[in-house]
Amino acid sequence: SEFGQSHEWNYAASLDWHLCQYPDHEGIRLLVRDLNQLYAAEPVLSRNDFNPRGFRWINCTDADCGVLSYLRLDPFEQTIFAVVGHYTPVVRHGYRVGVPRRGAWREVLNTNSHYYGGSGLGNAGEARTEDIPADGYSQSLSLTLPPLSTTIFKWSAEDAVGTKTLHA
C-alpha cells in the first residue's frame, strides 16, 4: 500500500504511516488502492499481457505535448480502455485522441481528482466521440488533460449502466 513515504525504507524501523494524515500522502494511498481495484475488477487490463492484440498504441509520438496514449482491449474488442498520460505541467483543452469505437467513453479514473489531492480538472466523467479522424481512427475524443496526470476511459459494448467510476 504505497503512500509516498518521504524517507528511504529502513528494515529496522516501521513505515511512516502517520504521513497518511496529510492529503498528498493519503491521495497517493487512495490512488494506488483504486488502481489495484480497477486492475482486479477488469480482466481486460490483465489478460493478454503477453499477446500483442491486448495492447495497441493510440499515439506514442507526441513529445511536443508530452502525451502518451494507448488501448487495452479484449480479443473481441467488446471492452476497451483508453489510457491517456499527460506529462507536462500545463492544461491541454481540446486534446484530440483517436479511438476505435463510436459513442460514450466513460472516464473511470482521473489521477487529478480532488479525491487524490488533485485540482479536480477532467472530463466530467465522460467523453463522447466525434466524427473527426485522429490517430488512424475515424472518430476521436476531444479531451481536457490536466497537468501531470493519467486519465483512463472505458468503452463497452454492454449497457454502461453497471460501469463504476473511480473518482473521475
Secondary structure as GFF3:
##gff-version 3
##sequence-region A 1 168
A	DSSP	three_ten_helix	17	21	.	.	.	ID=ss1
A	DSSP	alpha_helix	23	41	.	.	.	ID=ss2
A	DSSP	three_ten_helix	43	45	.	.	.	ID=ss3
A	DSSP	three_ten_helix	52	54	.	.	.	ID=ss4
A	DSSP	beta_strand	55	62	.	.	.	ID=ss5
A	DSSP	beta_strand	67	73	.	.	.	ID=ss6
A	DSSP	beta_strand	79	86	.	.	.	ID=ss7
A	DSSP	beta_strand	92	99	.	.	.	ID=ss8
A	DSSP	beta_strand	104	110	.	.	.	ID=ss9
A	DSSP	three_ten_helix	114	116	.	.	.	ID=ss10
A	DSSP	beta_strand	126	128	.	.	.	ID=ss11
A	DSSP	beta_strand	139	145	.	.	.	ID=ss12
A	DSSP	beta_strand	149	156	.	.	.	ID=ss13
A	DSSP	three_ten_helix	160	162	.	.	.	ID=ss14
###
